[in-house]
């Protein structure tokens, strides 16, 4: 069967981690564009808020309270989607959580739990999605990170999980291509995004965590995800900073290592660590964005329109220069 992705208005889309952040932004945008959306997260009340937004806007959605770290929950997600809409056309594995702190300070049981969500959640979802999508075609979209290509200090377990997601996604893509399966497999690699990311994260530092600049709007990631749902793409970087960090890490790893001091400082906020809850073991509901952002990514827009390689390279250079200027001012 030849690979052909449907317009969003004709799609049924599963989105995990849909109760907040990137997942919620993607779900709302997909609903606005006519897709039927299956919202998945652990926290039912937060899911209902997103579902209500979609329905009020004239869209169609259902919610499924599920834990992506539990293998059997994915069969239940697919079953609910088929019961309600008859099929799935795009499956987005987006759910994730982080831990801030030096690796020696993070208990191994917490690191394993992070992998249950960030890695095994992607594996379980991908296996169920591929089994279904092989029959009629569609898109599998896994949300990685800029740290899929280049690890950062103070988020070592998260970096390791996102590296694993990249390796798994790349291998799965090659196997499906060799088989001739009508499934597009895309890895999305966002830079820092203004969501409840640090509020959801478990923190082992003595100060509140923060994200390195520049920080992009979650809608920039949603744009990339929905583009991949309609147009087969291998990788999509969200933010020129993500592309620049990946390029630097791959081509000048020693220089990237020397940036560790800057990364330490940028992830340590100016306020003492609080005793708030996190979402490592239990769904934490929605959190307000902890950093201001309205930044959209010109680089990502350019890349999605498939311009000449020289234009993409120019966007990367400009974005990288802007990042370095921002760092110098700090």
Backbone bond lengths (Angstrom), bond angles and torsions (degrees), N, CA, C in turn:
res aa  C-N    CA-C-N  psi(-1)  N-CA   C-N-CA  omega(-1)  CA-C   N-CA-C  phi
1 X - - - 1.459 - - 1.527 109.87 -
2 X 1.331 116.18 133.39 1.453 121.26 -179.46 1.521 110.26 -75.47
3 X 1.351 115.94 139.79 1.454 120.86 179.17 1.522 109.98 -73.42
4 X 1.323 116.35 122.96 1.451 121.58 175.90 1.516 108.06 -148.49
5 X 1.319 117.12 116.95 1.454 121.47 -178.23 1.532 110.70 -90.43
6 X 1.313 115.51 141.72 1.461 121.26 -176.77 1.529 111.13 -80.02
7 X 1.325 117.25 158.43 1.463 119.92 168.67 1.534 109.55 -62.09
8 X 1.318 117.08 151.02 1.465 120.83 -178.05 1.521 112.27 -55.35
9 X 1.323 116.75 -37.68 1.463 119.43 -177.18 1.526 112.79 -62.50
10 X 1.331 117.14 -17.28 1.464 121.46 -179.66 1.528 112.41 -106.64
11 X 1.315 117.21 9.53 1.466 120.12 -172.72 1.527 113.66 -102.87
12 X 1.340 114.03 152.51 1.461 123.28 164.15 1.519 106.22 -108.77
13 X 1.331 116.68 125.37 1.460 121.13 -171.18 1.520 110.95 -126.09
14 X 1.332 116.81 124.75 1.468 122.76 172.74 1.519 108.10 -92.75
15 X 1.336 116.69 131.43 1.468 121.46 178.91 1.521 108.52 -131.12
16 X 1.332 117.75 115.73 1.462 120.43 175.62 1.529 109.31 -87.61
17 X 1.324 115.56 158.99 1.460 119.75 -175.70 1.510 111.46 63.83
18 X 1.349 115.96 36.45 1.472 121.01 -170.40 1.518 114.04 -88.60
19 X 1.326 117.76 2.15 1.461 119.25 -175.53 1.522 113.35 -83.79
20 X 1.331 118.04 -12.29 1.466 120.01 -177.69 1.518 110.10 -162.35
21 X 1.316 115.92 172.77 1.458 122.08 171.33 1.510 115.31 56.42
22 X 1.325 115.58 -134.95 1.458 122.08 -176.76 1.524 110.92 -60.77
23 X 1.337 116.86 -42.92 1.458 120.18 -178.53 1.508 112.58 -61.98
24 X 1.325 117.44 -44.43 1.462 121.14 179.78 1.526 110.94 -66.51
25 X 1.333 117.13 -41.92 1.467 120.22 178.90 1.520 110.96 -62.85
26 X 1.335 116.39 -41.19 1.468 120.91 179.11 1.518 110.85 -65.85
27 X 1.327 117.06 -43.04 1.464 121.23 -179.69 1.520 111.37 -62.75
28 X 1.320 116.78 -45.65 1.468 119.40 179.66 1.527 111.03 -63.11
29 X 1.331 116.48 -43.22 1.449 120.19 -179.07 1.527 111.01 -66.66
30 X 1.332 117.02 -40.27 1.464 120.71 178.12 1.524 110.50 -63.28
31 X 1.329 116.60 -41.73 1.455 120.35 177.82 1.514 112.49 -62.55
32 X 1.336 116.02 -40.74 1.467 120.26 178.02 1.526 111.90 -62.19
33 X 1.341 116.14 -31.30 1.463 120.56 -177.50 1.525 113.08 -92.15
34 X 1.331 116.39 7.48 1.456 120.19 170.78 1.506 116.76 100.21
35 X 1.338 118.19 -2.04 1.464 119.82 178.38 1.519 110.48 -72.83
36 X 1.316 116.24 150.50 1.460 122.36 170.63 1.523 106.33 -90.42
37 X 1.329 116.33 125.91 1.455 120.54 -167.37 1.522 111.41 -114.90
38 X 1.329 115.67 132.76 1.462 122.99 174.10 1.522 107.12 -105.97
39 X 1.320 116.44 107.72 1.464 122.87 -174.92 1.519 109.88 -90.10
40 X 1.329 116.54 130.23 1.462 121.35 -176.61 1.523 109.94 -129.88
41 X 1.332 116.18 130.69 1.468 122.79 172.47 1.520 107.63 -170.20
42 X 1.330 115.68 173.06 1.467 118.93 -179.38 1.525 112.12 -79.92
43 X 1.336 117.21 -29.52 1.455 121.07 -170.15 1.530 110.15 -97.31
44 X 1.334 115.81 106.56 1.462 120.92 -172.27 1.522 112.80 -65.74
45 X 1.321 116.94 -39.65 1.464 120.32 -177.48 1.530 110.97 -64.44
46 X 1.325 116.53 -42.88 1.463 119.88 178.48 1.525 111.00 -66.08
47 X 1.333 117.91 -37.06 1.460 121.04 175.93 1.528 111.17 -60.92
48 X 1.316 115.40 -41.17 1.468 119.20 -178.49 1.520 111.48 -61.31
49 X 1.334 117.01 -36.23 1.467 120.10 179.42 1.527 110.51 -63.04
50 X 1.338 117.60 -42.39 1.469 121.07 178.58 1.525 109.96 -68.09
51 X 1.343 116.61 -43.29 1.456 120.64 178.78 1.526 110.79 -58.35
52 X 1.332 116.73 -44.98 1.466 120.34 -179.98 1.523 111.55 -61.39
53 X 1.331 116.71 -38.37 1.469 120.06 177.58 1.530 111.06 -61.11
54 X 1.328 116.19 -42.71 1.465 120.42 -178.78 1.518 110.76 -66.27
55 X 1.315 116.32 -45.30 1.469 120.43 -178.29 1.522 110.67 -65.84
56 X 1.341 117.28 -41.23 1.474 120.01 177.74 1.518 111.44 -60.76
57 X 1.337 116.35 -30.53 1.459 120.41 179.03 1.515 113.46 -83.48
58 X 1.331 117.15 4.96 1.463 120.72 178.10 1.517 114.13 92.67
59 X 1.335 117.71 6.57 1.457 120.80 -179.20 1.511 113.00 -92.06
60 X 1.321 115.39 -179.32 1.464 122.23 -178.99 1.519 108.82 -125.40
61 X 1.352 115.93 131.43 1.462 120.10 -178.32 1.518 110.27 -156.27
62 X 1.330 115.25 153.81 1.456 122.75 168.27 1.518 107.50 -129.73
63 X 1.324 116.61 160.30 1.465 120.20 178.33 1.521 109.92 -121.42
64 X 1.327 115.61 146.73 1.460 122.73 177.88 1.525 107.48 -132.48
65 X 1.324 116.64 113.49 1.460 120.12 175.55 1.520 108.26 -77.01
66 X 1.321 117.16 116.54 1.458 121.75 -175.17 1.521 109.47 -155.78
67 X 1.328 115.13 156.54 1.464 122.79 177.07 1.524 107.81 -108.79
68 X 1.329 117.32 114.74 1.469 119.84 -175.67 1.518 112.07 -64.88
69 X 1.331 117.70 -18.03 1.453 120.67 177.98 1.517 113.40 -78.74
70 X 1.338 116.77 -1.83 1.462 122.37 177.88 1.522 108.12 -107.38
71 X 1.311 117.71 116.17 1.467 121.84 -172.12 1.524 112.38 -57.21
72 X 1.322 117.92 -45.98 1.459 121.10 -175.65 1.526 112.93 -64.77
73 X 1.325 117.18 -24.02 1.467 119.32 -179.69 1.521 111.83 -63.19
74 X 1.324 118.25 -27.12 1.458 120.94 -178.17 1.529 111.71 -71.49
75 X 1.315 117.18 -35.95 1.463 119.55 174.14 1.524 110.15 -62.99
76 X 1.330 116.09 -38.12 1.465 120.24 178.81 1.533 111.12 -67.25
77 X 1.322 117.17 -37.39 1.469 120.57 177.24 1.526 110.34 -61.21
78 X 1.339 115.87 -48.59 1.461 120.00 179.78 1.523 110.92 -62.18
79 X 1.318 117.09 -41.56 1.460 121.10 -179.77 1.525 111.41 -61.00
80 X 1.346 116.55 -43.05 1.468 120.07 178.71 1.518 111.37 -65.61
81 X 1.319 116.74 -39.32 1.466 120.43 178.86 1.523 110.90 -62.51
82 X 1.324 116.95 -44.19 1.468 121.01 -179.15 1.523 110.65 -69.02
83 X 1.318 117.39 -39.13 1.467 120.29 177.30 1.523 111.42 -60.12
84 X 1.331 116.13 -39.39 1.468 120.20 -175.33 1.515 113.43 -85.76
85 X 1.341 116.99 -38.28 1.462 120.05 -171.38 1.523 114.50 -126.84
86 X 1.312 118.45 -7.32 1.459 121.34 174.88 1.514 116.19 89.34
87 X 1.335 117.59 -11.47 1.469 119.38 -176.10 1.527 109.05 -173.32
88 X 1.337 115.82 175.81 1.464 123.58 167.84 1.519 107.50 -131.99
89 X 1.330 117.06 134.47 1.465 122.11 178.96 1.524 112.48 -105.88
90 X 1.328 116.84 -31.71 1.469 121.65 178.67 1.520 108.60 -138.76
91 X 1.329 115.69 134.73 1.469 121.33 177.34 1.521 107.42 -121.33
92 X 1.343 116.39 122.95 1.461 122.26 -178.16 1.521 109.39 -111.94
93 X 1.336 116.99 113.45 1.466 122.42 174.93 1.525 108.15 -91.17
94 X 1.316 115.11 99.83 1.457 120.59 -173.07 1.528 113.32 -118.55
95 X 1.325 118.97 -22.18 1.460 121.21 -173.04 1.527 111.11 -58.41
96 X 1.316 115.69 138.84 1.460 119.55 179.32 1.518 111.56 -170.54
97 X 1.322 115.18 161.02 1.464 122.01 179.01 1.520 107.27 -149.60
98 X 1.327 117.12 155.67 1.460 120.22 -178.76 1.524 111.25 -123.33
99 X 1.322 114.83 171.05 1.459 123.57 173.69 1.520 107.44 -132.90
100 X 1.342 117.15 130.57 1.463 121.95 176.91 1.525 109.23 -104.51
101 X 1.316 115.88 132.44 1.455 121.48 178.64 1.514 110.35 146.61
102 X 1.319 116.93 158.13 1.458 120.20 175.99 1.519 109.52 -64.15
103 X 1.320 116.60 144.16 1.460 121.15 -175.41 1.534 112.20 -55.51
104 X 1.326 117.39 -36.27 1.467 119.80 179.62 1.524 112.60 -67.14
105 X 1.354 116.39 -18.44 1.464 120.35 -178.70 1.522 112.81 -94.02
106 X 1.317 117.16 -10.33 1.466 121.03 -174.80 1.524 109.68 -97.27
107 X 1.337 118.55 118.08 1.470 120.31 179.84 1.524 111.74 -56.50
108 X 1.325 115.85 143.98 1.464 120.09 -178.40 1.520 111.76 -61.90
109 X 1.332 118.18 -32.72 1.463 119.29 179.50 1.532 111.20 -65.43
110 X 1.334 117.11 -32.37 1.466 120.01 175.90 1.525 110.82 -70.03
111 X 1.334 116.71 -39.28 1.462 119.37 177.85 1.528 110.84 -64.38
112 X 1.341 116.88 -39.36 1.470 119.80 177.22 1.522 110.68 -64.09
113 X 1.326 116.84 -41.04 1.462 119.95 179.99 1.520 110.83 -64.19
114 X 1.330 117.00 -39.72 1.461 119.84 176.29 1.529 110.13 -59.12
115 X 1.326 117.54 -43.54 1.468 120.21 179.08 1.527 111.34 -65.29
116 X 1.334 118.06 -32.78 1.467 119.84 175.98 1.524 110.87 -55.88
117 X 1.323 116.87 -42.12 1.461 121.31 -178.67 1.514 112.11 -83.67
118 X 1.332 116.74 -54.06 1.460 120.67 -167.98 1.524 113.36 -77.99
119 X 1.338 117.68 -31.65 1.465 120.00 178.61 1.524 111.86 -104.81
120 X 1.326 117.28 -59.76 1.462 118.67 -176.08 1.526 111.88 -64.78
121 X 1.324 117.13 -30.59 1.465 119.09 175.17 1.518 111.69 -60.54
122 X 1.335 116.74 -38.30 1.467 121.38 176.76 1.526 110.61 -69.46
123 X 1.328 117.01 -42.06 1.470 120.52 -179.88 1.526 110.65 -63.46
124 X 1.331 116.87 -50.32 1.461 119.77 -179.39 1.531 111.13 -59.10
125 X 1.330 115.84 -46.97 1.463 119.45 -179.46 1.515 112.31 -63.52
126 X 1.320 116.31 -40.53 1.469 120.15 -179.21 1.525 111.44 -64.32
127 X 1.329 117.55 -41.91 1.462 120.75 -178.18 1.533 111.38 -64.54
128 X 1.330 116.09 -43.71 1.469 119.67 177.97 1.521 110.35 -66.67
129 X 1.330 116.98 -43.33 1.460 120.77 -178.54 1.526 111.55 -63.78
130 X 1.327 117.59 -46.63 1.463 121.27 -177.75 1.525 111.12 -62.58
131 X 1.319 115.89 -41.79 1.468 119.29 178.49 1.537 111.02 -56.23
132 X 1.318 116.58 -39.01 1.462 121.20 179.57 1.530 111.98 -79.23
133 X 1.338 116.66 -44.75 1.462 120.95 -173.89 1.526 112.85 -68.43
134 X 1.320 117.69 -25.51 1.465 120.05 177.32 1.526 112.22 -59.52
135 X 1.324 116.76 -26.61 1.464 120.59 -175.27 1.525 112.39 -74.75
136 X 1.331 116.61 -37.77 1.465 119.10 -174.48 1.520 114.00 -131.80
137 X 1.325 117.26 -2.18 1.456 121.09 178.59 1.517 112.00 89.83
138 X 1.328 115.04 157.56 1.454 119.29 178.11 1.510 111.97 158.08
139 X 1.331 115.67 -166.13 1.463 121.82 -174.13 1.515 111.19 -122.83
140 X 1.321 115.70 134.53 1.457 123.54 168.95 1.521 106.81 -108.59
141 X 1.327 116.30 124.02 1.465 121.24 -176.98 1.527 108.49 -125.06
142 X 1.317 116.36 116.57 1.460 122.28 178.44 1.527 109.37 -106.38
143 X 1.310 115.74 132.50 1.465 120.38 -179.33 1.526 108.70 -94.08
144 X 1.317 115.21 109.12 1.447 121.71 174.94 1.520 109.25 -94.30
145 X 1.327 116.13 -129.68 1.460 120.86 -176.70 1.514 108.66 -170.82
146 X 1.331 115.74 167.32 1.454 118.82 169.49 1.523 110.55 -60.99
147 X 1.347 117.28 -25.39 1.465 119.74 178.88 1.525 111.71 -83.18
148 X 1.330 118.03 4.28 1.463 120.21 168.54 1.523 110.57 -66.05
149 X 1.331 116.47 -28.61 1.463 122.17 -178.05 1.519 113.10 -103.88
150 X 1.322 116.71 -28.96 1.464 120.72 -174.44 1.526 109.28 -141.17
151 X 1.337 117.44 113.13 1.457 121.22 -179.21 1.529 110.95 -67.55
152 X 1.330 115.57 154.19 1.463 121.28 175.34 1.530 108.67 -125.10
153 X 1.337 117.03 149.54 1.461 119.36 174.85 1.519 110.59 -70.61
154 X 1.298 117.02 159.88 1.475 126.17 178.71 1.528 113.49 72.38
155 X 1.329 117.52 -7.25 1.459 121.58 169.67 1.533 108.66 -134.36
156 X 1.333 115.36 50.14 1.453 120.40 -173.86 1.514 113.23 -64.62
157 X 1.343 118.47 -44.63 1.460 120.94 -179.10 1.524 110.63 -66.47
158 X 1.315 116.57 -39.85 1.470 121.05 177.96 1.527 110.20 -64.01
159 X 1.339 116.49 -43.82 1.468 120.41 177.62 1.521 110.87 -60.26
160 X 1.333 116.75 -43.20 1.462 120.62 -179.75 1.523 111.28 -63.31
161 X 1.331 116.90 -41.94 1.468 120.72 179.46 1.520 111.03 -64.71
162 X 1.328 117.38 -41.11 1.462 120.04 -179.34 1.529 111.50 -71.99
163 X 1.332 117.74 -31.52 1.469 119.94 169.81 1.531 110.04 -60.59
164 X 1.337 115.96 -43.68 1.462 120.27 -179.66 1.525 111.31 -64.39
165 X 1.320 117.10 -38.56 1.469 120.90 177.60 1.525 110.22 -61.68
166 X 1.323 116.94 -41.28 1.464 119.78 178.45 1.524 110.59 -63.17
167 X 1.337 117.18 -47.40 1.458 119.73 -179.63 1.517 112.15 -60.67
168 X 1.314 116.85 -44.08 1.461 121.47 178.64 1.528 110.90 -62.60
169 X 1.333 116.56 -47.24 1.465 121.03 -176.95 1.521 111.29 -63.86
170 X 1.329 117.32 -42.89 1.468 120.66 179.43 1.529 111.24 -63.32
171 X 1.343 116.80 -43.48 1.464 119.99 -179.97 1.525 111.06 -65.55
172 X 1.321 116.98 -42.46 1.466 120.88 179.57 1.525 110.71 -62.94
173 X 1.321 116.64 -41.31 1.473 120.44 179.28 1.525 110.81 -59.69
174 X 1.324 116.69 -45.56 1.465 120.45 -179.37 1.521 111.78 -63.78
175 X 1.321 116.71 -41.30 1.463 120.29 -179.54 1.520 111.55 -65.45
176 X 1.328 116.85 -41.49 1.466 120.02 179.38 1.528 111.43 -68.27
177 X 1.327 115.46 -36.97 1.472 118.65 178.03 1.524 110.80 -64.76
178 X 1.329 117.20 -43.81 1.466 121.07 179.22 1.529 110.95 -62.26
179 X 1.313 115.93 -34.23 1.456 121.76 -179.99 1.525 112.45 -76.96
180 X 1.340 116.51 -18.16 1.452 120.78 -176.32 1.516 112.84 78.00
181 X 1.328 117.76 23.13 1.461 121.86 -179.69 1.528 110.31 -71.23
182 X 1.329 118.21 140.28 1.470 121.79 -177.20 1.527 112.34 -82.52
183 X 1.329 116.41 53.09 1.462 121.78 -175.48 1.523 109.48 -126.61
184 X 1.320 116.16 122.12 1.463 121.77 173.59 1.520 108.33 -85.17
185 X 1.330 116.97 134.10 1.471 121.88 -179.19 1.529 108.48 -122.15
186 X 1.324 116.37 117.98 1.463 122.09 -176.01 1.522 110.64 -123.47
187 X 1.330 115.90 138.68 1.460 121.64 171.53 1.527 108.29 -109.43
188 X 1.324 116.54 123.12 1.463 123.01 177.64 1.526 108.43 -96.26
189 X 1.342 117.29 132.91 1.460 120.87 -177.11 1.531 110.16 -124.38
190 X 1.325 117.31 87.44 1.467 119.66 179.72 1.528 112.36 -76.55
191 X 1.325 115.13 151.33 1.466 121.98 166.67 1.532 107.48 -81.67
192 X 1.331 118.78 -159.45 1.464 121.63 176.68 1.525 109.33 -62.96
193 X 1.328 115.96 131.35 1.460 121.74 -176.49 1.524 109.46 -124.05
194 X 1.316 117.09 137.59 1.468 122.75 -179.00 1.521 110.07 -78.88
195 X 1.315 115.51 89.99 1.463 122.48 176.88 1.525 107.17 -135.62
196 X 1.315 117.17 -164.25 1.462 120.46 173.02 1.515 112.17 -86.37
197 X 1.330 117.52 26.54 1.462 122.44 -172.80 1.526 112.47 -53.98
198 X 1.328 117.65 -50.81 1.463 119.37 -177.06 1.521 111.62 -73.89
199 X 1.340 117.49 -27.67 1.460 120.30 176.78 1.523 111.50 -70.40
200 X 1.337 116.34 -35.80 1.462 121.13 178.14 1.525 111.85 -74.58
201 X 1.334 117.86 -23.76 1.466 121.65 -172.25 1.520 111.81 -75.25
202 X 1.322 116.26 148.34 1.462 121.13 170.42 1.524 107.69 -79.06
203 X 1.331 116.92 139.21 1.461 120.63 -172.53 1.518 111.10 -123.16
204 X 1.334 116.24 123.10 1.454 122.03 175.84 1.533 111.40 -111.89
205 X 1.322 117.15 16.29 1.457 120.91 175.67 1.529 109.32 -94.34
206 X 1.329 116.43 167.61 1.461 120.64 179.18 1.527 111.89 -88.02
207 X 1.337 116.58 -1.22 1.462 121.79 177.09 1.526 108.81 -130.55
208 X 1.315 115.77 164.35 1.459 120.33 177.31 1.534 109.82 -68.00
209 X 1.326 117.96 138.80 1.472 119.59 177.92 1.522 111.92 -75.79
210 X 1.324 114.78 155.98 1.456 121.63 174.34 1.522 107.64 -144.04
211 X 1.333 116.43 172.16 1.459 120.61 -176.28 1.520 111.66 -108.43
212 X 1.335 117.52 143.42 1.466 120.09 178.38 1.521 110.80 -65.32
213 X 1.329 118.14 142.55 1.464 120.79 175.72 1.529 110.29 -77.51
214 X 1.332 117.26 163.78 1.457 127.68 -5.02 1.525 111.86 -76.17
215 X 1.325 115.86 152.17 1.461 121.54 -177.64 1.529 108.57 -111.71
216 X 1.325 115.49 128.76 1.459 121.23 -174.94 1.524 111.41 -104.00
217 X 1.315 115.61 159.78 1.461 121.89 178.44 1.531 110.18 -74.43
218 X 1.333 118.26 145.33 1.472 120.09 177.90 1.520 112.71 -60.37
219 X 1.325 117.08 -26.24 1.462 120.27 178.55 1.523 112.08 -64.25
220 X 1.346 117.09 -24.76 1.467 119.80 176.44 1.520 110.25 -66.26
221 X 1.337 116.97 -37.75 1.461 120.71 177.07 1.525 109.93 -71.79
222 X 1.328 116.35 -40.45 1.466 120.35 178.42 1.522 110.70 -58.87
223 X 1.329 117.15 -41.34 1.470 120.95 176.69 1.527 110.99 -56.64
224 X 1.332 116.22 -44.74 1.464 120.58 -178.30 1.525 111.28 -67.15
225 X 1.325 117.17 -42.11 1.466 120.97 179.23 1.519 110.46 -62.01
226 X 1.315 117.16 -45.97 1.463 119.90 -177.67 1.532 111.51 -70.97
227 X 1.309 116.90 -30.06 1.468 119.59 172.75 1.528 109.96 -62.58
228 X 1.332 116.78 -45.21 1.463 120.84 -179.39 1.522 111.86 -67.32
229 X 1.327 117.22 -24.88 1.463 120.27 177.59 1.528 111.64 -69.21
230 X 1.325 116.77 -23.51 1.465 121.08 -178.89 1.524 113.55 -108.46
231 X 1.344 116.29 -23.68 1.458 120.90 -174.63 1.530 109.15 -129.80
232 X 1.330 119.14 115.94 1.466 120.33 179.73 1.527 111.31 -54.47
233 X 1.324 116.02 130.74 1.468 121.75 179.80 1.523 108.03 -146.50
234 X 1.324 116.17 143.99 1.473 120.13 -179.99 1.519 110.36 -78.44
235 X 1.314 116.88 -58.59 1.460 123.55 179.47 1.513 108.86 -134.28
236 X 1.324 116.96 146.85 1.456 121.86 171.38 1.528 108.36 -134.70
237 X 1.330 115.99 119.35 1.455 121.74 175.54 1.524 108.11 -88.30
238 X 1.324 116.41 133.43 1.464 119.94 177.27 1.519 107.63 -105.89
239 X 1.325 114.76 108.20 1.450 121.35 -176.96 1.518 111.43 100.63
240 X 1.307 115.96 132.25 1.464 119.30 177.59 1.522 110.77 -61.70
241 X 1.348 117.18 -26.65 1.460 119.91 177.97 1.519 110.94 -62.06
242 X 1.337 116.93 -40.01 1.462 120.20 178.32 1.525 111.08 -62.50
243 X 1.327 116.30 -45.58 1.473 120.17 179.93 1.520 111.04 -65.25
244 X 1.335 116.79 -39.24 1.460 120.45 -179.06 1.522 111.22 -67.30
245 X 1.342 117.12 -42.29 1.466 120.91 179.80 1.522 110.37 -64.57
246 X 1.335 116.79 -41.45 1.461 120.58 178.01 1.524 110.91 -61.90
247 X 1.332 116.05 -46.54 1.462 120.90 -179.20 1.528 111.24 -63.30
248 X 1.335 115.87 -43.14 1.463 120.52 179.19 1.523 110.67 -63.15
249 X 1.335 116.63 -45.00 1.460 120.65 -178.46 1.511 113.12 -64.15
250 X 1.331 117.20 -36.07 1.448 121.32 -177.83 1.525 112.68 -79.46
251 X 1.321 116.85 -34.01 1.461 120.34 -173.17 1.527 114.29 -103.04
252 X 1.341 117.15 -26.04 1.461 120.92 179.60 1.524 109.39 -136.64
253 X 1.340 117.34 63.52 1.466 119.95 -174.45 1.522 114.28 -60.61
254 X 1.326 117.66 -34.24 1.463 119.05 179.97 1.521 111.00 -66.40
255 X 1.332 116.77 -40.51 1.457 120.08 176.22 1.528 110.34 -63.55
256 X 1.340 116.53 -41.90 1.463 120.11 178.03 1.526 110.90 -61.22
257 X 1.335 117.43 -38.35 1.461 120.40 177.07 1.524 111.18 -60.41
258 X 1.331 116.38 -36.94 1.465 119.83 -177.45 1.522 112.10 -72.76
259 X 1.335 116.93 -10.22 1.466 120.05 175.46 1.525 111.85 -82.31
260 X 1.331 117.53 0.20 1.462 120.88 -174.81 1.524 112.13 -57.28
261 X 1.335 117.24 -38.60 1.459 119.92 -179.31 1.518 111.64 -60.73
262 X 1.329 115.79 -43.36 1.469 120.51 177.55 1.528 110.46 -62.41
263 X 1.326 116.51 -42.01 1.462 120.41 -179.10 1.525 111.38 -66.98
264 X 1.342 117.31 -36.67 1.463 120.05 174.22 1.519 109.84 -57.74
265 X 1.338 116.24 -50.27 1.464 120.05 -175.82 1.525 111.80 -64.79
266 X 1.322 117.02 -41.21 1.454 120.36 -175.38 1.528 113.49 -70.95
267 X 1.331 118.00 -19.95 1.461 120.23 179.53 1.526 113.17 -96.66
268 X 1.323 116.48 -1.44 1.460 121.38 177.37 1.517 109.05 -105.28
269 X 1.333 115.99 112.31 1.459 120.15 -178.28 1.514 112.37 -74.49
270 X 1.326 115.33 179.95 1.460 120.74 -175.49 1.512 114.51 -95.49
271 X 1.330 118.00 4.74 1.457 120.66 -179.22 1.529 110.18 -119.13
272 X 1.335 116.66 149.34 1.470 119.44 179.55 1.527 111.19 -61.36
273 X 1.321 115.95 151.58 1.461 120.84 178.65 1.520 109.75 -62.24
274 X 1.325 116.15 134.78 1.458 121.04 178.78 1.516 110.59 -96.06
275 X 1.297 115.42 179.19 1.460 120.50 -178.93 1.511 112.70 -103.23
276 X 1.338 117.73 26.09 1.451 121.18 -176.32 1.518 113.16 -69.58
277 X 1.323 114.96 170.22 1.465 120.90 -179.33 1.525 110.45 -83.02
278 X 1.326 115.75 162.78 1.452 120.99 174.85 1.515 108.07 -132.28
279 X 1.325 116.45 179.22 1.464 121.21 -174.55 1.520 112.93 -111.71
280 X 1.323 117.96 21.02 1.457 119.03 -176.86 1.534 111.34 -65.59
281 X 1.327 116.32 -45.20 1.462 119.92 -176.64 1.528 113.39 -105.93
282 X 1.325 116.97 -26.90 1.460 120.68 -179.03 1.520 109.09 -132.32
283 X 1.347 115.85 147.31 1.457 119.59 175.64 1.513 110.54 -60.24
284 X 1.312 115.90 131.72 1.456 119.43 -174.97 1.510 114.77 -104.10
285 X 1.334 117.68 8.50 1.454 119.35 -178.23 1.504 111.64 73.47
286 X 1.321 116.31 -167.14 1.462 120.78 -178.48 1.516 109.99 -89.99
287 X 1.311 115.91 146.69 1.457 123.13 176.44 1.521 108.14 -124.59
288 X 1.336 117.76 147.70 1.456 118.43 173.79 1.518 110.58 -66.92
289 X 1.324 116.17 154.64 1.464 119.47 176.23 1.517 108.77 -61.40
290 X 1.326 116.90 131.75 1.450 119.85 -174.76 1.514 112.77 -90.30
291 X 1.320 118.43 -7.89 1.453 121.30 177.78 1.519 108.68 -134.79
292 X 1.303 116.17 142.30 1.453 119.69 -179.15 1.519 110.23 -68.20
293 X 1.309 116.18 137.72 1.461 119.81 176.28 1.501 109.51 -159.12
294 X 1.286 117.56 135.52 1.425 122.33 168.13 1.511 105.67 -139.79
295 X 1.334 114.31 10.67 1.448 121.02 -173.26 1.518 110.99 -73.45
296 X 1.326 116.10 123.19 1.458 121.00 169.52 1.519 107.93 -99.61
297 X 1.297 117.21 159.99 1.458 120.96 -175.01 1.522 111.21 -100.60
298 X 1.341 116.01 110.16 1.459 120.49 175.12 1.527 109.86 -64.17
299 X 1.348 115.33 -40.15 1.462 119.42 179.65 1.531 111.15 -56.97
300 X 1.339 116.76 -47.03 1.461 120.42 -177.25 1.522 111.22 -64.61
301 X 1.336 116.47 -40.62 1.463 119.64 177.06 1.528 110.67 -60.06
302 X 1.330 115.73 -43.13 1.465 120.25 178.96 1.528 110.43 -62.63
303 X 1.354 116.26 -46.52 1.459 120.60 -177.31 1.525 111.62 -63.56
304 X 1.331 117.46 -37.54 1.461 120.47 -178.11 1.524 111.68 -69.14
305 X 1.319 116.45 -24.49 1.467 120.21 178.85 1.521 112.41 -86.32
306 X 1.352 116.97 4.60 1.460 123.76 174.93 1.530 113.19 52.80
307 X 1.347 116.81 59.17 1.464 120.16 178.27 1.516 110.75 -80.69
308 X 1.310 115.89 -172.92 1.460 120.42 178.05 1.523 109.58 -67.19
309 X 1.343 118.28 150.77 1.462 121.32 179.37 1.524 112.70 -56.27
310 X 1.344 117.59 -33.79 1.464 119.63 -178.71 1.523 111.34 -66.75
311 X 1.347 117.26 -34.37 1.457 120.33 178.89 1.518 110.57 -69.86
312 X 1.341 116.71 -40.40 1.462 119.96 176.53 1.519 110.40 -62.85
313 X 1.347 116.16 -43.69 1.461 120.20 179.88 1.524 110.65 -60.96
314 X 1.320 116.36 -40.47 1.463 119.90 178.85 1.520 110.92 -62.91
315 X 1.332 116.85 -39.97 1.458 120.56 178.78 1.525 110.90 -63.47
316 X 1.337 115.98 -39.14 1.460 120.00 178.67 1.514 110.34 -64.78
317 X 1.337 117.18 -45.47 1.466 121.17 -179.18 1.518 110.74 -61.65
318 X 1.328 116.29 -44.52 1.469 120.51 179.90 1.526 110.49 -63.36
319 X 1.354 115.49 -44.95 1.459 119.49 179.57 1.515 111.55 -64.42
320 X 1.333 116.63 -41.53 1.452 120.15 179.06 1.519 111.90 -64.28
321 X 1.323 115.85 -41.41 1.464 119.66 177.98 1.524 110.97 -62.13
322 X 1.336 116.44 -40.07 1.458 120.17 178.73 1.521 110.80 -63.25
323 X 1.337 116.88 -40.37 1.466 120.94 178.13 1.522 110.94 -61.46
324 X 1.337 116.19 -45.90 1.459 119.39 -177.63 1.528 110.65 -66.39
325 X 1.335 118.18 -37.07 1.457 121.48 177.48 1.520 110.31 -63.75
326 X 1.331 115.97 -41.81 1.468 119.90 178.73 1.522 110.43 -63.01
327 X 1.325 116.71 -40.97 1.456 120.30 179.99 1.530 110.59 -66.00
328 X 1.328 115.87 -39.28 1.462 119.58 -179.45 1.530 111.14 -63.33
329 X 1.337 116.57 -36.40 1.458 119.92 179.79 1.525 111.37 -67.52
330 X 1.346 115.47 -23.21 1.449 118.94 179.86 1.511 111.17 -89.05
